[in-house]
Amino acid sequence: MNGADTAWIIVATALVLFMTLPGLALFYGGLVRARNVLSVFMQCYAIACLMSILWLAFGYSIAFGPAEGGLWGGLDKAFLSGVTTDSLSGTLPEVLFFAFQMTFAIITPALIVGAYVERVGFGFVLVFSGLWMLLCYAPVVHWIWGGGMLADGGIFGETGTRDFAGGIVVHETAGLAALLIAMFLGPRKNRTTPPHNPGFVMIGAAMLWVGWFGFNGGSQLAADGGAAMALTVTHISAATASLTWALWEKIKYGKASLVGIVTGTIAGLASITPASGFVGPIEALIIGGVAGILCQEAVNLVRNKLRIDDTLDVFAVHGVGGIFGTIMIAAFGAGTWAAQLGALAIVGAFTIVVTIVLIKVVGLITPLRVDAETETNGLDLTVHGERAYDMNS
């Protein structure tokens, strides 16, 4: 065990949890109508609790268990069976590695929340999120990070898929799942209501930015120069994408908005995530610079041309950003085109199939969408019996 590595990953674990609670909750909560803000907080909070238990029970073993064959890790480590305070994963206590990866298992289904806010049934949120994490997210983790079929020595040969912190594992899977749920749900009754609290959005985005240092820097799993570089390029990409998003907004619409610039931040963070362990500052400038424009145009495509009500643009920002960053790894020569594009295709197809099946199956158990009256009155009071603001707001 290395004490410095252990200390850093303890901090990184806290930072990644901070991304969901309260960062993502505030970012998403500020973007919805006032009568739905508590429902967003509730969804993020409940997902964090449920994923923690499910990751302990089965998720960690599916993702990082010792089973051979490349498809899943088995159940030998269910409920951390055989893991003690003396067990090691590399230079870290294995229980710390478990906890660090648990925070990724929390935020990935929580990202999907942005696609269905303001009209989804709370029971569907919990049942779908739990099953999706176990049946979609955890196997993909094993394929790429757990030594499975897409890793080094797998189906793509000695040099397998390069995904440092989750461009495929987190952002592609969550983005595609979000898009599909939005399509099955259909649009909100009122799609034109502006964000009720842009201040919440900015504060949440700032928390995500800080937490992302643990997300990407922690993925080095060591306190060394690689972690420092990952942290640095993460910051550069986020800063650059923020400015290019705002500039593109100014050129197209005549004004640069606060919500726009902080959405650009998230686009830059998502795009650099898979590449953060393989590129330097100049590449980060390029990735962030393109991401701010690319993801904004993806928002326009999904929202205005395809008319899909992915409420908070999960696919356009996280999905497109993660896919773009994954491709840029090959463009900069840090990975092979076959492995990068092949993994995107395989994981994409798997995610689509599993997500559609789960939407159909879970929809038989609990309603996918709330009724029209509940949607009109807001989920806060109708579903959760609470409200943060006057109902007229």
Secondary structure, DSSP 8 states (H G I E B T S, - for coil): --HHHHHHHHHHHHHHHHIIIIIIHHHHHHHS-GGGHHHHHHHHHHHHHHHHHHIIIIIHHHHH---SSSS---STTGGGTT--TT-EETTEEHHHHHHHHHHHHHHHHHHHHHHHTTTB-HHHHHHHHHHHIIIIIHHHHHHHTSS-TTSTTBTTBSS----SSSIIIIIIHHHHHHHHHHHHH---S------S-HHHHHHHHHHHHHHHIIIIIGGG-SSSHHHHHHHHHHHHHHHHHHHHHHHHHHHHHS---HHHHHHHHHHHHHHHTTTTTT--HHHHHHHHHHHHHHHHHHHHIIIIIS----TT-HIIIIIHHHHHHHHHHHHTTSS-HHHHHHHHHHHHHHHHHHHHHHHHHHHHHS-SB--HHHHHH-HHHHHHS--SS-TT-
